[in-house]
Amino acid sequence: MIGALLDIFWIPIGGFLSFLIFISAINKSIGVRKAYVNLLLRIFEYGRVSIETASKENQHFSVHNPKTDDKQGVQLVDDADSKEGTNGATLITRDAVLLPQAQEPAPEKPVSSKKDEINFDFEKCLDYVKSGVEAIIEDDVTSRFEAEELKSWNMLTRTNRHYEFISWKITSIWVFGFFIRYVILMPLRVLVCFVGVVWLTVCTAAVGYLKDGPFKRDLVHKVLGMCFGVLSSAISAVITYHNEDNRPSSGICVANHTSPIDVLVLMCDSTYSLIGQRHGGFLGVLQRALARASPHIWFERGEAKDRHLVAERLKQHVSDPNNPPILIFPEGTCINNTSVMQFKKGSFEVGGVIYPVAIKYDPRFGDAFWNSAKYSMMQYLYMMMTSWAIVCDVWYLPPMYRQEGESAIDFANRVKSVIAKQGGLIDLVWDGQLKRMKPKKEWREIQQVEFANRLKSKLNQN
């Protein structure tokens, strides 16, 4: 009896996994994920309208009942000055923060008769004080290492709380969505991820025994595309590739960095060699599997700090035209997909062609950003598998070359600006490593000198 029940359970699961591998092998899509995403968009829109209606009713009730408190925690901006997101949804603002209040103009003081006395009014410095307070509350750097602000509620309580209880309709939708994500999608995604990792390990081990040559390279391309196609199903990835004529074929490919999923997103469409530090755990399993089938550059922790060694091995890889393009994330750390931060110059000193790639995730379905300081890899995978989906666009940009007389830093900045413009990201000059270290002394001195010059010019005007 128990055996019959197990057969009934495993037969459809086995059929589903076999079909999934077959679809990935022929690189085809039947459109189920896109239909699922379109359905989610309709639900989100209905939720947005319901939330706005309930919020206005609550505000109207609060006006007629001044003793009632607003316990929603966050507030919908629905006045004439509210900003609309790219999806047409109303922006959900952060909790109110203390900002400097407007100051009443101080009475004018009589001008001193002494020539050597400086007429200094404290209110002249209020704009500098205001800038300093704003920088402390939310600066351009630390806000890039937090979850991206949503334009609309997506029924994921880890991004915006309390809205699931704003009305009985929203509560019903949220409970149903919770059941779908945790009872149906998550177990199925965990199973698919496990099968995908095992399948990747077996396939790369088998291909690794083949002799190097054109046949092996073509087979590796097909095998990795199939394996990563299966793994993409574990997060319900919906990826749209643009300008595929510019897809890298050799040299160095650079892209903005949001999470380890960036590798999966790009490997679903093409084969890349990877460069980075050796890891243990789940990432280590994937690294060892990939190294069996294609050339990659993995460093120990101490070796990764040796810039000359890294540059030398990078040059050796690029000099061989049979090697696949090597994928590099010059930011060196994950950014929350709202901006592009400083590109390290190392990969731009090697020479040759650079293929820029811009990756932009849609945060409405799930936040792809990995905050490694807050979440472990397993926690991050758990968050991805309990999200609605991972939806993103990838733009292959025209190849770029270092111009005559152009420094590696200028070349890196030029490539970064192109990626930022295409992905609709903010181009920042700050080093992403500020997430882990204090600002350099010379950076602080530059800001101090600039502030002193502005203050002197203000005093001279008086």
N, C-alpha and C positions, 0 to 999 in steps of 0.2 A: 504493500500500500504506500509506504513512504517512498520507495523507489519510483513508483509510478508518479507520485506528486513531484518528485525531483525532476523526472523526465519532462513533465509538463512545464515546469519552471525553466529548465535550462534550454529546452529546444528553441523557444522564441528568442532567448538571450543569445544563444549561439548563432541563430540565423541573423539576428540584428548585427552582431559583431562581424560576421562573415560578409554581410552586405556592405558594412561600413568600410572594411578593408578593400573590398572590390571597387567601390566607388572612388576611394582614395588612390587605388592603383591606376585607374584609368583617368584620374584627374578630372572627374566630372562632379557636378552638383545637381541635385534634383530640386533645389529651391526651397527645401523645408525650412532652413535657418532664416532665409530672407523673409519668408512668410511669417515666421515666428516673430522676427524683429518688427515687422510692419504691424502685427497684432499688438505687440507691446506698446508701440507708439500711439495707437488708438486708445489703449487703456490709460497711458500716461496723460494724454490730452483730456480724457474724461475726468481723470483724477485732478488735473489742474483746474478745470472749470468747477468741479465740486468743491475743491479747497477754497477757491476764490469766493464762491457763493457763501460757503460756511463762514469764511473769515469776515465778509462784509456783514453777515447777520450777527456775528459775535460782536463786531465793532458797534453796530447799531444798538445791540442790547446793552453794551457797556456805556454808551452815551446816555441811555435812559436809566441806567443803574450804576451810578458813579462808584458805589461801594464794591462792585465786582472787580476782581483782578484778572488781568490777562495772563493765563497760565499756558499759553501755547509755546513759549520758549523761543520761537523764531517768528518773524513777522513777514507777511507778504507785502511787497511794495506795489501798490496799485494806483498811485496817484499819477498826475500828469508828468511828473519828473522821473518816473521809474524807467529803468533801462530794460529793453527787451533783448532776450537771448537770440542766438542764431536759429533756434527752433521755434521762436515766437512765443515762448513761455515767459511768465513773469519771474523775475529774479528773486530768489530767496536770500535775504540778507543775513549777515552774521548778527549775533547779539550786539546790542548797542554798546559802544565804548565811549569813554570819557574823552572829549576833545576840548581844546582850548576855546573858551567862550570869547565872543567879540568884546573888545575893551572900549569903554567910553573914552573919547578923545580928552587928553589931559589939557588943562589950561596952559596957554603959552607963557613961557617964562621970559622975563626981560633979559635982553642980551647983555652979557657982562662987558664991562669997560676994559677989562684986562685983555691984552692981545694974546697972551700965552695961555689963556684958559679955554678949554674946549667945552663948547655947549653940548652936553650929552643928555639926551632924554631916553629913559629906559623903554618907553613905548616904541621907539624906533627899532628895537631889537625883537619885538614880539613876533615878527614873521620868522626869525631864526629859531625862536623858542618853539613856535608852532611846528616848524619843519622837524625839529628834534623830537618833539613828542610824537608826531606822526611816524617817524622812523622807528621809534621804540615800540609803538603799538603794532605796526605792520610794515616791515621794510621790504625791499625788493628781493631779498635773499631767502630769509627763513620761511616766507610764505610759499616759496617754490618747493618746499619739502613737506607740505601738507596736502591733504586731499583737495582736488580741484573743486572750487565752488560750483554748485549745480545751478542750472537755470530753471529746473523744475524738479518736483519730488518724484523719485523713482521707486518708492515703496521699499527701499532698503534702509532699515532703521539705523545702520551705522553711519549714514551720511546726514540725514536730517530726522530728528526725533519728534514725537508727539503728533505728527500729522495723521498717523494711522487711527487716531481716536477723535478726529475732528468732526466726523459724522458717521452714522451707521453704515452708509454706503461705502465710504472709504475703508472703514473697519472690515467690512465683509470682503472687499477686494484684497485688502492686505492679508487677511487670514488665509484666503484661498491661495494667494501668491506665496505665502510662507509655506503652505503645504506642498505646493508644486516644487519650490526650490529645494526644500530640505528632505522631503519624503520621496520625491520622484527623481528630480534632476541630479541632486548631489550623489546618491548611491550609484546611479547610472554613469555619471561622469567619473567617479572614482574607479569604477570597473573599466571604463574605456581608457582612462589614463594608465592603469596597471597593464592592460593588454597592449597599449601603445608602447610603453617602455620595454616590455618583454619582447614585443615584435621588433622594435628598433635594435635591441641588443642582439637578438638572433640573426636578423638580416645583416647587420654590419659585421658580425663575426663571420658569417658565411662569405660575404663579399670580400672580407679582408684577406682570405686565402688566395684570391685570384692574382694573377700577374699584372703588374702595372702596365697600362696601355689605354688606347682609346675605348676598347670594349668595357674595361673596368670603370672608366670615368663615366661613360654613358649609363652603365648599370647603377653606379652609385647615385647619379642624379635622379634616376627613376625611383630607386629604393628609398632614398632620403625624402623625396617628395611624397611618397606613399606613407612613410612612417610619420612624418610631421603632419600630414593630412589627417591621420587617425588621432594624433595628439591634439590637433586643433579642435576636434569634436568634443574633447574633454572640457573645453571652456566655451563651447558653442560659438566659436569664432566666425565672424562674418567680415571678410577682408576684401576690400576693393582696391585693385592695383591700377594705377594710372600711368600713361606714357611708357608702356612696356618696351617700346623701341629703345629706350635708354637703359634697359636692364643691364647691370654689370656683367661682363664676360671675363674680365681679368683685372689686374691691378688692385687698387684699394677702394673699398666701398665704406663710406662714413655716413652715420645716421644719428639723429637725436635719440636719447636714451631715456626710456620711461620705466622699463621693467625687463626681467629675463624673457618675458613673452616676446619682446622685440625680435629675438633670434628665431623663435617659432614662426612669427608672422612672415619674416623674410624667407625662411627656409621652406615654407610651403610653396613658394613660387620659383625658387632657384637654389642652387647649391653654393655654399660659401665655406671658406675656411675661417676658423675662429682663432682669436688670440686672447689670452687672459691668464689669470692665476688659477692654479689647480685648486679644486674644491673637494670636500668630502661630502658624504651624504647623498641626497638625491641628485644634486648638480654633478657630483663626482661620477655617479653611474652614467649619466648622459655624456660626460666628457670622455670617459673611457670607451663608451660605445662608438662615439663619433670618430675617435682616433684610430679605430680599427679599419675604417673604410676610406678615410680621406685625410690629407695632411692638415694638421692644426698645430698651433704654437701654444703650448701650455708651459707656464713658468711656476717654479716654486716661489714661496713668499719672498725669500731673499733675492732671488734672481730677477723678479719683476721690478725691483727698485734700481736695477742696473740698466740705465738708459742705453748705454752703448751696446750691451748684449741684446736688448730688445730690438734696437734699430738694425743691428747686423742680421739677426734672424728674419726680420721683416723684409730686408733687402733681398736676402736669399730666396725667400718665398716669392716675392714679386718678380724676380728675375727669371723664374721658370714659367714660360707661357702655358705649360700644361697644368699648372696649379689653378684651382678655382680662385675667384676674387676673394680677398680676405676682408672680413667684416670687422670694422672698428667703431667703437663708440667713444669719440674723442673727449666727451664731457667727463668720463671717468667715474660717473655716479649717476644714479637715477634721479630725474627731475619730474615734477608732477604733470608734465605734458601741457603746461600753459606757456612755457618759455624755453629758450635754448640758452644755455650758459656757456662759459668760456671753453673753447676747444683747445686741448693740449696740442702743442706744435709738433710732437714727435712723429706722428704719421704723415705730416706734411713736409718733413725734411727728407724723406726717402727718395722723392722724385717720382716721375711717371704720372700716370693719369689718376685722378680722383673722381669717383662716382658718388655724388651726393644723393641721399635718400631722405625724404621727409616722412615721418610717421605721426599721424594724428588720431588719437582714440576718442570715441564718443562716450563721455562719462555718464550719459543718461542710463546706460544699461549695466554699468559696473565700472569701478575705478581701477584701472590697470596699473596705477602707480604703486611701486614697491618701496615702502619706507623701511629700509633694512635696519635702521636704528630702533624701530618700534616692533617690527614683526619678523619672525623667523621665516625660513623658506616654506616650512610646512604650514604655518599660519597663513602665509600669503596664498598658497595653493588652496587652502580651505576657503579663503575669501573669494578667490576666482571661481571656484566650483559652486559657490552659493550665490553668485551674481546671476543676473538674468542672461547676460551674454557679454562677449568682448567684441565690440564693433570698431573697426578702424579703417582708415584710408592710407594708402602708401603711394607716394609719388616718386617715380624714378626721374631724376633731373639730368640734364645734359652733362657729359663729362667735362671736367674742369682741369686746367693745367696751370702750373705755377709760372707766372710771367717773369720776363727778364728783369732782374733787379728787385724783385719782390721778395721780402723776407718770409720765412715760414709762418711767423705770427700773423702777418698781413694776409697771407694766403688762407690761413685757417679762419680768420675773421671774415674773409670774403665768402668762403664756402658756408660758414655758419649763417651769414645774413641771407644767403639764397635759400637755405633750408628753412629758416625762420619765416621768411616771406611766403614760401609755398605752403607751409603747414599752418599759417595763421597764428604763429607763435611769437612771443615777445623776445626780441634780441637783447640779451643782457651781457655785460662785460665781466660779471663776477665769476669767480672760480667756484665750481660746484663743491669743491672740497671744504668750503666754509661750513658745510653741514657737520664736519668732523673736527675742524681746527679753527683757531682764532685768526682774525685778519692779520696779514703781514704788517710789519712795522712801517714799511714804506708806504703802504696804502693809507694807514692812519695819518702819516705825516702829510701826504698829498691833500687829504681832506682838511687837515688843520691849516695848511697854508692857504687853501682856497677860501676857507671861512675867514681867516685873518684879512685876506685881500678884500673880500666883500665888505667886511666891517670897516676897514680903513676908507674905502671909497664912500661908504655911507656917512662916515664922520666928516670927510672932506666936503661932501655936498652941503653939510650943515654949516 
